[in-house]
Amino acid sequence: MSRNNKKIFKYLIPSFLIVFYVGYAGIKLVNAQHQEASNTTEIVGNHTQHTATSAESHDHAAVNADVSGNDQEHHPAEEKVDAGEIIMEHIADAYDWHIATIGHTHISIPLPVIIFDQKGLHAFLSSKFYHGHEAYNGYALHEGKVAAVNADGSVNHTASFYDLSITKNVASMFIAVITLLLIMFSVAGHYKRNHNKAPKGLQNLIETLIIFIRDEVAKPSIGHKYEKFMPFLLTIFFFIFINNLFGLVPFFPGGANVTGNIAVTLVLAVFTFIITSVNGNKSYWGHIFMPPGVPKALWILLVPIEIIGMLNKPIVLMIRLFANITAGHIIILGFFSLIFIFGAMNQALGLGVSVLSVAFTTFMNFLELLVAFLQAYVFTLLSSLYFGAAVEEHHHEEHH
């Protein structure tokens, strides 16, 4: 293993842990709960007490029989498949990790709910909410988010608190970190034990990816100063790639839409922006605030444009990754939902559509494997291009 590759492995893991820690803090900051004024919504309903006299018992029995019959008649309509709701539930974050549904029984893994308010820190499992049907310790689930509630179950819009819960996406990131650590320590151990042997298996795959990022991304985009940025570029590449792959696995520990969460992509883009700004040389900032070769009278027009362009870079990174990953999940779930939509119309029609739907879904899953790599590659490539522009030396002054 070359000296450069050894340096890469030396800094890869600590850099990754720093990015993950700040990413986690950024996600929870973006999701901090400051309740806005809105219409009061009842979360925990009160059971209505029915009183009846002995003289009216016969009439009530008849009414109840009619209601029961009507409920049974309308039950199929209530069970109608809502494709939009199914898709949004799968791509949105959650306070538990749904495993399966058997009949009317939901099997899920409860996750820690951590809330900080004026009374201090509160920690409990999301199972206390009973899938959003009950309140606990003054809090309940409202539209997929933790909300403060009053004694009667209504939302308390004046309450101020911070939601630091370990949600499904955060738990998935922890799993991704553990997986990457195991992979990297395993590869590093193979290099120590087989120093003079050719890499093979997982070791060969990881080395190929690292060399690819170094030779095809960092060197051409940044130049001779590329080594300084390699730890971050490798960290960001493997972080996005492994989370994209986990997102394609339809069962635990996969299925979380981490890189399809705009808070996550925002934190990653902000990292790139900060590193670009900190490493920008005099020439880089000079081209933004004092464009060379342009009359000073035009600076008032060009400088704002340059500033907007500089701020647009992290926005492009954020939206590109978020939109592409989310779109892939929506397309796959959309094809899958067609089976139930047509099946609700006609059982034979649903059976016929299921063949095409499964075929398209399988095709999209294989296509998403390519997209998982491409999106990690594109984010890394754009970041390296921004770094290269920040450290590039311009010598136009010397030729005057």
C-alpha positions as CSV (number, residue, x, y, z in Angstrom):
1,M,0.0,0.0,0.0
2,S,1.4,3.4,-1.0
3,R,2.3,6.1,1.5
4,N,-0.6,8.3,0.2
5,N,-3.1,5.5,0.8
6,K,-1.9,5.0,4.3
7,K,-2.4,8.6,5.0
8,I,-5.9,8.4,3.6
9,F,-6.9,5.5,6.0
10,K,-5.2,7.4,8.9
11,Y,-7.5,10.4,8.6
12,L,-10.6,8.8,7.0
13,I,-12.3,7.5,10.2
14,P,-11.8,10.6,12.5
15,S,-13.0,12.8,9.7
16,F,-16.0,10.7,9.2
17,L,-17.0,10.7,12.9
18,I,-16.7,14.5,12.9
19,V,-19.0,14.9,9.9
20,F,-21.5,12.4,11.4
21,Y,-21.5,14.2,14.8
22,V,-22.1,17.6,13.3
23,G,-24.6,16.2,10.8
24,Y,-26.6,14.7,13.7
25,A,-26.5,18.0,15.5
26,G,-27.6,19.8,12.4
27,I,-30.5,17.5,11.8
28,K,-31.9,17.9,15.3
29,L,-31.4,21.7,15.1
30,V,-33.4,21.9,11.9
31,N,-36.1,19.7,13.4
32,A,-36.2,21.7,16.7
33,Q,-39.8,22.0,17.7
34,H,-41.0,25.6,18.0
35,Q,-44.8,25.2,17.7
36,E,-46.5,27.7,15.3
37,A,-50.0,28.9,15.7
38,S,-52.5,26.8,13.9
39,N,-56.0,25.3,14.4
40,T,-56.2,23.3,17.6
41,T,-56.2,19.6,16.8
42,E,-57.4,16.9,19.1
43,I,-54.9,14.1,19.5
44,V,-56.2,12.0,22.4
45,G,-60.0,11.6,22.1
46,N,-62.2,11.1,25.1
47,H,-64.5,8.0,25.0
48,T,-68.2,9.0,25.0
49,Q,-70.3,7.5,27.7
50,H,-73.6,6.1,26.6
51,T,-76.4,6.1,29.1
52,A,-79.7,4.3,28.6
53,T,-82.8,3.7,30.6
54,S,-84.4,0.3,30.8
55,A,-87.3,1.6,28.7
56,E,-85.0,2.7,25.8
57,S,-82.8,-0.4,25.8
58,H,-84.6,-2.1,23.0
59,D,-84.5,1.0,20.8
60,H,-80.7,1.5,21.5
61,A,-80.1,-2.2,20.6
62,A,-81.8,-1.7,17.3
63,V,-79.8,1.5,16.6
64,N,-76.6,-0.2,17.5
65,A,-77.3,-3.1,15.2
66,D,-78.0,-0.6,12.4
67,V,-74.7,1.3,13.1
68,S,-72.8,-2.0,13.2
69,G,-74.3,-3.1,9.9
70,N,-73.4,0.3,8.3
71,D,-69.9,0.1,9.7
72,Q,-69.4,-3.3,8.1
73,E,-70.8,-2.1,4.8
74,H,-68.5,0.9,4.7
75,H,-65.5,-1.0,6.0
76,P,-64.1,-1.8,2.5
77,A,-64.2,1.9,1.6
78,E,-62.2,2.8,4.8
79,E,-59.6,0.2,3.8
80,K,-59.1,1.8,0.4
81,V,-55.4,2.1,-0.4
82,D,-54.0,5.6,-0.3
83,A,-50.9,5.5,-2.4
84,G,-49.8,9.0,-1.5
85,E,-50.0,8.3,2.2
86,I,-48.1,5.0,1.8
87,I,-45.3,6.7,-0.1
88,M,-45.0,9.6,2.3
89,E,-44.9,7.3,5.3
90,H,-42.0,5.4,3.7
91,I,-39.9,8.4,2.7
92,A,-40.6,10.5,5.8
93,D,-38.7,10.2,9.1
94,A,-40.3,8.4,12.1
95,Y,-40.0,7.8,15.8
96,D,-40.1,4.1,15.4
97,W,-38.7,1.6,12.9
98,H,-41.6,-0.3,11.3
99,I,-40.8,-3.9,10.6
100,A,-44.0,-5.5,9.4
101,T,-47.8,-5.5,9.7
102,I,-49.6,-8.7,10.4
103,G,-53.4,-8.2,10.2
104,H,-54.0,-5.2,12.4
105,T,-50.9,-5.8,14.4
106,H,-48.0,-3.4,13.7
107,I,-44.5,-4.8,14.5
108,S,-42.0,-2.0,15.0
109,I,-38.9,-1.2,17.0
110,P,-39.4,1.8,19.4
111,L,-36.8,4.4,19.3
112,P,-35.7,6.9,22.1
113,V,-37.6,10.1,22.4
114,I,-35.4,12.8,23.9
115,I,-37.0,16.2,24.7
116,F,-35.5,19.2,26.3
117,D,-37.8,21.8,27.8
118,Q,-38.1,24.2,30.7
119,K,-38.5,21.3,33.1
120,G,-35.3,19.6,31.9
121,L,-34.5,16.6,29.9
122,H,-37.1,13.9,29.2
123,A,-36.2,10.5,27.7
124,F,-38.5,7.6,27.0
125,L,-39.3,5.1,24.2
126,S,-41.7,6.0,21.4
127,S,-43.8,3.0,22.3
128,K,-45.3,5.2,25.0
129,F,-47.2,7.0,22.3
130,Y,-48.9,3.7,21.1
131,H,-48.4,4.6,17.4
132,G,-49.7,8.1,18.0
133,H,-52.9,7.2,19.8
134,E,-51.9,8.3,23.3
135,A,-50.0,11.1,25.0
136,Y,-47.2,10.6,27.5
137,N,-45.6,13.0,29.9
138,G,-47.3,16.0,28.3
139,Y,-46.3,15.1,24.7
140,A,-47.9,13.2,21.8
141,L,-47.3,12.5,18.1
142,H,-49.0,15.1,15.8
143,E,-48.7,14.8,12.1
144,G,-45.5,12.7,12.5
145,K,-43.9,15.1,14.9
146,V,-43.7,15.3,18.7
147,A,-46.0,18.0,20.0
148,A,-46.7,19.3,23.5
149,V,-50.3,18.7,24.5
150,N,-52.7,20.0,27.2
151,A,-54.5,17.8,29.8
152,D,-57.5,17.5,27.5
153,G,-55.3,16.2,24.6
154,S,-55.3,19.4,22.5
155,V,-52.0,20.7,21.1
156,N,-50.3,23.3,23.2
157,H,-49.0,25.8,20.6
158,T,-47.3,28.0,23.1
159,A,-45.0,25.3,24.5
160,S,-41.3,25.7,23.5
161,F,-39.0,22.7,23.5
162,Y,-36.2,21.0,21.6
163,D,-36.7,17.5,20.1
164,L,-33.4,15.6,20.3
165,S,-34.9,12.2,19.6
166,I,-33.1,9.3,17.9
167,T,-35.4,9.0,14.9
168,K,-35.4,6.4,12.2
169,N,-33.0,8.4,10.0
170,V,-30.6,9.1,12.9
171,A,-30.6,5.4,13.9
172,S,-29.9,4.5,10.3
173,M,-26.9,6.9,10.3
174,F,-25.6,5.2,13.4
175,I,-25.9,1.8,11.7
176,A,-24.1,3.2,8.6
177,V,-21.3,4.5,10.8
178,I,-20.9,1.2,12.6
179,T,-20.9,-0.6,9.2
180,L,-18.3,1.7,7.8
181,L,-16.1,1.4,10.8
182,L,-16.2,-2.4,10.6
183,I,-15.4,-2.2,6.9
184,M,-12.5,0.2,7.3
185,F,-11.0,-1.5,10.4
186,S,-11.3,-4.9,8.6
187,V,-9.5,-3.5,5.5
188,A,-6.8,-1.8,7.5
189,G,-6.2,-5.1,9.4
190,H,-5.8,-7.0,6.1
191,Y,-3.2,-4.4,5.0
192,K,-1.2,-4.9,8.2
193,R,-1.3,-8.7,8.0
194,N,-0.7,-8.9,4.3
195,H,1.5,-6.0,3.6
196,N,3.3,-7.4,0.6
197,K,0.3,-9.3,-0.9
198,A,-2.1,-8.1,-3.6
199,P,-5.5,-6.9,-2.2
200,K,-8.5,-9.2,-2.7
201,G,-12.2,-9.3,-1.8
202,L,-13.5,-6.3,0.2
203,Q,-10.0,-4.9,0.5
204,N,-9.7,-4.8,-3.2
205,L,-13.1,-3.1,-3.6
206,I,-12.4,-0.4,-1.0
207,E,-8.9,0.3,-2.5
208,T,-10.4,0.6,-6.0
209,L,-12.9,3.2,-4.8
210,I,-10.3,5.2,-2.9
211,I,-7.9,5.2,-5.8
212,F,-10.8,6.2,-8.1
213,I,-11.7,9.2,-5.9
214,R,-8.0,10.2,-5.7
215,D,-7.0,9.8,-9.4
216,E,-10.3,10.6,-11.2
217,V,-11.9,13.2,-8.9
218,A,-9.4,14.9,-6.5
219,K,-6.3,15.2,-8.6
220,P,-7.9,16.6,-11.8
221,S,-10.3,18.9,-9.9
222,I,-8.0,20.3,-7.2
223,G,-4.5,19.9,-8.5
224,H,-1.3,19.3,-6.5
225,K,-3.0,20.3,-3.2
226,Y,-5.5,17.5,-3.4
227,E,-4.0,15.5,-0.4
228,K,-5.3,18.1,2.0
229,F,-8.9,17.5,1.0
230,M,-8.8,13.7,0.5
231,P,-10.0,12.8,4.0
232,F,-13.1,14.9,3.6
233,L,-13.8,13.7,0.0
234,L,-13.5,10.1,1.0
235,T,-15.6,10.6,4.1
236,I,-18.4,12.3,2.2
237,F,-18.3,9.7,-0.6
238,F,-18.6,6.7,1.6
239,F,-21.1,8.3,3.9
240,I,-23.5,9.1,1.0
241,F,-22.8,5.8,-0.8
242,I,-23.5,3.5,2.2
243,N,-26.6,5.4,3.2
244,N,-27.9,5.2,-0.4
245,L,-27.4,1.5,-0.4
246,F,-29.1,1.0,3.0
247,G,-32.1,3.0,1.7
248,L,-32.6,0.5,-1.1
249,V,-32.9,-2.4,1.4
250,P,-36.7,-2.9,2.0
251,F,-36.3,-4.4,5.4
252,F,-34.5,-3.7,8.7
253,P,-31.8,-2.4,9.0
254,G,-32.5,-0.7,5.6
255,G,-35.4,1.3,4.2
256,A,-34.5,4.7,5.9
257,N,-34.5,7.7,3.6
258,V,-31.4,9.4,5.1
259,T,-29.9,11.1,2.0
260,G,-33.5,11.9,0.9
261,N,-33.9,14.0,4.0
262,I,-33.1,17.7,3.1
263,A,-31.8,18.3,6.6
264,V,-29.0,15.7,6.1
265,T,-28.1,17.1,2.6
266,L,-28.1,20.6,4.0
267,V,-25.5,19.7,6.7
268,L,-23.3,18.0,4.1
269,A,-23.5,21.0,1.7
270,V,-22.7,23.4,4.6
271,F,-19.6,21.3,5.3
272,T,-18.5,21.8,1.7
273,F,-19.2,25.5,1.8
274,I,-17.3,26.0,5.0
275,I,-14.2,24.1,3.8
276,T,-14.3,26.0,0.5
277,S,-14.6,29.4,2.3
278,V,-11.9,28.6,4.8
279,N,-9.4,27.4,2.2
280,G,-10.2,30.2,-0.4
281,N,-7.0,32.1,-1.2
282,K,-6.5,35.7,-2.0
283,S,-7.2,35.1,-5.7
284,Y,-10.5,33.3,-5.0
285,W,-11.9,36.1,-2.9
286,G,-10.4,38.7,-5.1
287,H,-12.4,37.3,-8.1
288,I,-15.6,37.6,-6.0
289,F,-15.3,41.0,-4.5
290,M,-12.9,42.7,-7.0
291,P,-13.4,41.1,-10.4
292,P,-10.1,41.5,-12.4
293,G,-10.2,43.0,-15.9
294,V,-13.5,44.6,-15.3
295,P,-14.1,48.4,-14.9
296,K,-14.7,49.4,-11.3
297,A,-18.0,51.0,-12.4
298,L,-19.4,47.5,-13.1
299,W,-18.4,46.0,-9.8
300,I,-21.7,47.2,-8.3
301,L,-23.4,44.8,-10.7
302,L,-20.9,41.9,-10.8
303,V,-20.1,41.6,-7.1
304,P,-23.7,40.7,-6.1
305,I,-23.9,38.2,-8.9
306,E,-20.6,36.6,-7.8
307,I,-21.9,36.4,-4.2
308,I,-25.1,34.8,-5.3
309,G,-23.2,32.3,-7.3
310,M,-21.0,31.5,-4.3
311,L,-24.0,30.9,-2.1
312,N,-25.8,28.9,-4.8
313,K,-23.2,26.2,-4.7
314,P,-24.2,24.6,-1.4
315,I,-27.9,25.0,-2.4
316,V,-27.2,23.1,-5.6
317,L,-25.5,20.3,-3.7
318,M,-28.3,20.1,-1.1
319,I,-31.2,20.0,-3.6
320,R,-29.5,17.7,-6.1
321,L,-28.9,14.9,-3.7
322,F,-32.2,15.3,-1.8
323,A,-34.3,15.4,-5.0
324,N,-32.6,12.5,-6.8
325,I,-32.7,10.1,-3.9
326,T,-36.3,11.0,-2.9
327,A,-37.5,10.8,-6.5
328,G,-36.1,7.3,-6.8
329,H,-37.9,6.1,-3.7
330,I,-41.2,7.7,-4.9
331,I,-40.9,6.0,-8.3
332,I,-40.3,2.6,-6.8
333,L,-43.1,2.9,-4.3
334,G,-45.4,4.3,-7.0
335,F,-44.9,1.2,-9.2
336,F,-45.5,-1.0,-6.2
337,S,-48.7,0.8,-5.2
338,L,-50.2,0.2,-8.6
339,I,-50.8,-3.4,-7.6
340,F,-53.1,-2.4,-4.7
341,I,-54.8,0.5,-6.6
342,F,-55.8,-1.7,-9.5
343,G,-56.5,-4.6,-7.2
344,A,-59.1,-2.5,-5.4
345,M,-60.9,-1.9,-8.7
346,N,-60.8,-5.5,-9.8
347,Q,-58.9,-8.5,-8.4
348,A,-58.0,-9.9,-11.8
349,L,-56.9,-6.5,-13.0
350,G,-54.7,-6.2,-9.9
351,L,-53.2,-9.6,-10.6
352,G,-52.4,-8.6,-14.2
353,V,-50.9,-5.3,-13.3
354,S,-48.8,-6.9,-10.6
355,V,-46.6,-8.6,-13.2
356,L,-45.7,-5.4,-14.9
357,S,-45.4,-3.5,-11.6
358,V,-43.0,-6.0,-10.1
359,A,-41.0,-6.0,-13.3
360,F,-40.7,-2.2,-13.3
361,T,-40.0,-2.1,-9.5
362,T,-37.2,-4.7,-9.9
363,F,-35.7,-2.7,-12.8
364,M,-35.9,0.5,-10.8
365,N,-34.2,-1.1,-7.9
366,F,-31.2,-2.2,-10.1
367,L,-31.2,1.3,-11.6
368,E,-31.1,2.8,-8.1
369,L,-28.0,0.8,-7.3
370,L,-26.3,2.8,-10.1
371,V,-27.9,6.0,-8.9
372,A,-26.6,5.3,-5.3
373,F,-23.1,5.4,-6.6
374,L,-23.6,8.2,-9.1
375,Q,-25.1,10.6,-6.5
376,A,-22.2,9.9,-4.1
377,Y,-19.8,10.5,-7.0
378,V,-21.4,13.7,-8.2
379,F,-21.6,15.2,-4.7
380,T,-17.9,14.4,-4.2
381,L,-16.9,15.6,-7.7
382,L,-18.7,19.0,-7.2
383,S,-17.2,19.4,-3.8
384,S,-13.7,18.8,-5.2
385,L,-14.4,21.3,-8.0
386,Y,-15.4,24.0,-5.5
387,F,-12.2,23.2,-3.5
388,G,-10.1,23.4,-6.7
389,A,-11.6,26.8,-7.5
390,A,-10.8,28.0,-4.0
391,V,-7.1,27.1,-4.0
392,E,-6.3,27.7,-7.7
393,E,-3.5,30.1,-8.2
394,H,-4.0,32.8,-10.8
395,H,-0.9,34.5,-12.3
396,H,-2.6,36.9,-14.7
397,E,-0.9,39.8,-12.8
398,E,2.6,38.5,-13.7
399,H,1.9,38.7,-17.4
400,H,1.1,42.4,-17.5
